[in-house]
Amino acid sequence: MAVKVYVVDDSAVVRQAIQHLLQDQHDVELIGSAPNAMLAATAIRKHRPDVLLLDIEMPGMDGLTFLRQIMDSDPIPTVICSTLSTAGSQVALEALASGAVAVMAKPRMGLKQFLEASRREVVQTLKAAAASRPRSAVKDVARDAARPAVAARPASAASVAGVHALSVNKPVVIGASTGGTQALEAVLLGLPGDCPGVAIVQHMPENFTRMYAERLDKLCAMTVREARSGDRLERGTVLIAPGGKHMQLSKSMGQYFVKVIDGPSVNRHKPSVDVLFKSAAEVAGKDALGIILTGMGDDGARGMKALHDGGARTVAQDEASCVVFGMPMEAIKLGAVDDVRPLSGMAEAILRFDARA
């Protein structure tokens, strides 16, 4: 059965371009469109779509307000398609925090040409969104995962595990995609400020990761920032790979650093989880912890296998708490995973890993 899509965008050019883009797709069907949220609300009550493709900046009710209303009443998987200027990116981050499944950037000029060139990405994103779990199905899990944060922050990792933690550098590498922005927030909120350094690849558009890191930095006990080449992955620090660049782990004089590099996409992504995981397997081996969270596709699965075969501890998010189970499922299929946990158990996995002798 075809995925039913409804578009809410005040640009007639965008609505027409999406219609043209999907007209030859046998498994994705455009069932309607509207220039504003008020008209859309009436339409989707009559004919509920599988996916909403939603703009943020619209007259009347803005897309963020509309999204929050939908998620509070009758959640529908939603993909944000917006011009991600500085202000737009900040609002798009709020949209992800409010339950949007994914964000796609669109330029202010050449919209029709851009959408045509991005046909494959648009179709894949819409199909993945349709298969995802709306926020109402996962928000309680995220809330429960974040709840221990207040109690955990003043405590050390050693006190949680009940043993003395050696002050050694044991890197944690995490990969995520669809649904990962909320999942990562839940994990990091559960960690105290003295945890091992964490390197993260989250599939995000270019120029988007810096604001995401800044947002997390305000919420978390650990210091969170967008990674730069040469940054040391030290305790209490979280480094997020910049959108549009790959990130690798390196080691020198017993310390771990990150390298931010350009290059072709890997598994259709840049940054790629596989690039980070494979580098961690090479330089850290058994001293590393690899975690793969919710996401579409198989990026990270082979890298996690390399980590696992090199003696690293590997953990995957379970299906029930994932927005999309694709990436963890593929890693599990490869025999790359030591432990499968709900999102609410990921912070504990990191703390116990840190405290082991």
N, C-alpha and C positions, 0 to 999 in steps of 0.2 A: 504494500500500500504506500502511496506517495506521501511524503512529508508535506503537511499543509503549512504554508508560510503566509503571514500577514505583515505588511510593511507600514510603518508609521514614520513619515518623513515629510516635512513641509516643502521639500524640493520636488517639483514635478519631474525634473530631469532624473533624479535618483529613482523615483517611482517607476518611470518609464524604462530606465536602464535595467532595473531589477526584473521587470516584466519581460523584457527582451532576453535577459540573461537566462531566465528560468524556463522560457517557453519550449525549449527542446529537451528539457530534463524530464525523464520518465519517472524518476523517483522523488522529485521535489516539485510541488505545485504551489503557485501563487494564488491564494484564494481571495485576496483583496488588498486594498491599500487605503490610507487616509492621510490627509495633510496635517492633522492635529489629533491630540489625544482624545478630545471629546467625541469626535466622530468615530474614532477607533474603538472607544469603550463600548459604544452601542453595537457596533458591528461584531466584535468578538464575543459579546454576550450571546448573540444569535448563532454564530458559527465559530466555535472555539478552534483556533489554530493549534498546531503542534509547536510552532516557533513564532516569536515576534522578532522582527528586525526593526530596531527602534533608534531613532535619532534622539539626541539630547537637547539641542538648541532648537526649540520650536515656539511659535507664538501661543499665547494662552497658557495652558498647563505645559510645563517643560517635561522632557522625557524622564528625568529622574523622579519627579513627583508621581508621574504616571506609573513608572516601574514599581515604586514602593506601594502604591495602591493595589497593583496587581498581585504583588507578592504577599500582601497582607490578607487578600481576599481569596483569590483563586489563582495560585501561581502558574505561570506559563513560562517555559524555557525562553529566555530572552537574550538576543545578541545585540549589542550596541554597535551602531555604525555611525561614527561621528567624526567631525574634523577635530583632531586632537592637537589643538594649539595648547599653550600653557594652561589657560583657564579651562579649556575643554578636557584636557587630560586629568585635571584635578576632579572635575565633575564625573568623568568616566570612572575614576577610581572609586568614587562614592557609589556609582552604579554597580560596580563589581562587589563592593561591600554590601550593597542592598540586595544582591541576588542575581545579577546578570551573569550569564554563563561565560560570555566572551566579549571582547572588544575588537572591532575592526576599524582601522583608521581610514579616513577618506580625505582627499585633498580638497581645498577650496576651489581649485580650478581643474578643468579636465576630468570631471566626475564620471561622465559616461565612459570615456576611454579607460579610466582607471578601473572601473568595475568590470569592464570587458576583459581587461588584461588579468584581472584577479578572479576570473570565473571559477577556476578550480578551487581556490581557497574559499571563496564565498559559499560554494555548494557544499564543500566538506564541512565547513563550520556550521552551516545550517543543519546538516544531517547529524552531526555530533551533538548539537544542542537538543535536537529532537529526542535523542536517546538518553539525555541527561536527566538527573533527578532535580526537580525544582527546589528552590532554596528552602521551602517549608519542610521538605523531607530531610534536609540535612542541617538546618539551623540549630536544632536542639543539640546535635552532636558537636557542632562547632562551639556552642555556648558551654557545653559541659567540658570540652577540652580546654577552654580558656579559663574556666572557673578556678582551677588551683593556682593561677598566676599570683594572686595577692599573697597567698600563704607561701608560695615557693620562692618569691623574690628575695626575702631576707635570708633564706636558707641556702647552704651550699649544696652542690651535687653530692658531696660525700655524706652529708647529714641525711639526705633522702634515702640513700642506699644503706646507710648505717655503718659504713666503713670509711677509712681514710682514703681520700682520692689523691693520688700522686699528681704533682703539678707538671704533667707532661703534655706535650702538644699532640692531641689525638683529633684529627679533623673530622668534621661531619659534613657530608655532601648530600644535598637534597635536590631532587628534580620534580617538577610539577608542570602541569599545563592547564587544561580546562577545569575550572573550579579551584585552581591552586591558590589564587589570591586569598580567598577566605580560609582555605585549609592551612596555608603557611602562617597566616595571622593567628589562627587557633593554636598551632604548635608553638610559635615563638612566645605567645603570651603565657604559656605554661612553663617557661624556662627562667631561672634566676640569672642575674647579671654576670655570674662567673663561670658560665658554661664554656665548653670547648668552642673554638672558632667554627662557624658554619658558613659554607659556601653554597649558594643557591642558584640554580637555573630555573627560572619561571618563564615560560613562553609569553613574551609581551612585545608590543610594537616598539620600535625605536623611539627614543625620547620620552618613554613612558615609565621606565624602571626607576629613574632618579626620584620622581615624585612618589612612586610606590615605596621606595626605600625610606624617604623622608617621613612618609605617613607611619610606617612601621616603627621607625626610630622614636616617634612621639609616644607610641603605645607600649613598647617593650622595654624590659629591664636591660637587655643587651643593646649595644650600639649597632645600629643598622645603617648601611650606606651602599650606594652603588659602587661596584668595584672599579678600581683603576689598576693598571699594570704595576706590579711591584708592591701592592698592598700586602701586608703580613696578615695571615689568618691566625690571629692571636685569640686567647681566651676573652670572652665577653664581646666578641665582634661577629657580626653577620655581614657577609659580602654578597651582594646580588649582582649577577651578570648583567651588563648593559644590553638593552635591546639592540639587535643588529650586530652584535659581536659575540664571539665565542669566549669562554673562560676556561682556563686550564689551571691545575694545581701543580706547583713546583716545590722543590725542597732544597734548602741550602743551609749548611751549618746547623742542622737539626731543627730548623724552623721552616714552616710552610708559608708559601707566598702564592699569589695568583698572577696569572698572565692573561691579559685581555688582548685577543688577537682577531684579525679579520680573516676572511676565507669564505669558501662556498658553504651554502647551507648543508647541514647534515640531517638526514631524515626530514627534510623540508623545513628545518628550523635553524635559526641563528639568533640567539644562542641555542646550542643543542645540549641536552642532558648527557648524551653519550660522550660528547667531547670532555665534559667535566669528569664524568665517572671513570672513563678509561685513563685519564691522566692521574686521577687519585689512586687507581689500581696500580699504576706504574711506580708512583713515588711514595705512597703511604702503605699500601698492602694491608697487612693485618691490623695496623694502627688506625684504620679508617672505619667509619660507620657510614653506610649508604642507605638513603631512604628514598623511596619512590612513591609519590602521591598521585592523586587523581589527575587524569589527563587522557586526551584522545590520542590514538595511534600507538606506536611502539618505541618512541624515542626514550632512551635510557635503559631499555631491556638488555641490550648486548653489553652496555657499559656496566650494568649491575652484575652481569654474569662474570665479567672480568674482575670486578671487585670481589665477588664471592669466591671465585677460583683462586684469587690471590690471598685469601684468608681474612678478608674484611667481614665485618658483621653487616648483614643486609636485611632491611625491613621494608615491607610493602603495606600500603593502606588497604584495608579490606573493602570488599564490594559494597557492603551496606552503607558505609560512610562516604563513599566516593560520589562525586557528581558524574564523572565518567570513569569506568573501571578499566579503560583500555590499556594504559601504560603499566599499572601494577599487574594486570592480568597477563600481559605479554612477558613480563619479567618472571612471574610465577611459572608460566609455561616452559620457560627456558631452564628451570631449576636453579634460578639465580637468587632465590629468596630464602633466608633462614627463618623469618618470622613474619606472619601476617597479622596486623593489628588494626583496630579501629582508630580513627583520627584522634579520639580522646586518649589513646595510649601512646602516642608518639613522643610527647615530652618525657614521659617516664622512661621510654626506651633510650632516649638520649642521656638522661641522668644516670641510668644504670650502666650504660656503656662507659660513661666517663668515670664511674666509681670502681670499675673492675680493675683488678690488679694487673 
